[in-house]
Amino acid sequence: AKMLASPTLNENGSYSKILVIDDDETIRVMLEYFLAGAGFKVLQSNTGQAAFEAILDQPDIAAIIIDHYMPNMTGLQFVRMMKRLQLLPNAALIMMTGNSEAKFIKEVAKSGVSALLVKPFDKERLFTVLQKSGVSLPLNSKSAA
């Protein structure tokens, strides 16, 4: 049961790519571990600015998981810029935050993100949020068994 199945190709013949943006390396490594284990190809950026370069380079990203509190550019600023530039209109944008204040949540919802992932979260919560955002897991549990 512990065998790692190889990532499956999605309909357009590319791997399901997820871009993880967080200035905290611990979080990036944890997310990569969860996501790669499920068959996603994971790209990492430690700033919003670096993420834009990755996006221009990789137009087939299925989802972006971004932390809100980062130096220089917050997650909200990043999302608003993505929307303004109409970059990856079909990608799911998932915002990570430790802040669950109603006012902040409302602001995030208004920005057009697909979902909010409140820290701390576990693997199950992460995958639930991804699936709710329209991102299907490359490997279903049957093929990974």
Buried (B, 14 or more C-beta within 10 A) or exposed (E): EEEEEEBEEBEEEBBBBBBBBBBBEEBBEBBBEBBBBBBBBBBBBBBBBEBBEBBEEBEBBBBBBBBBBBEEBBBBBBBBBBBEEEBBEEBBBBBBBEEEEEEBBEEBEEBEBBBBBBBEBEBEEBBBBBEEBEBEBBBEEEEBE
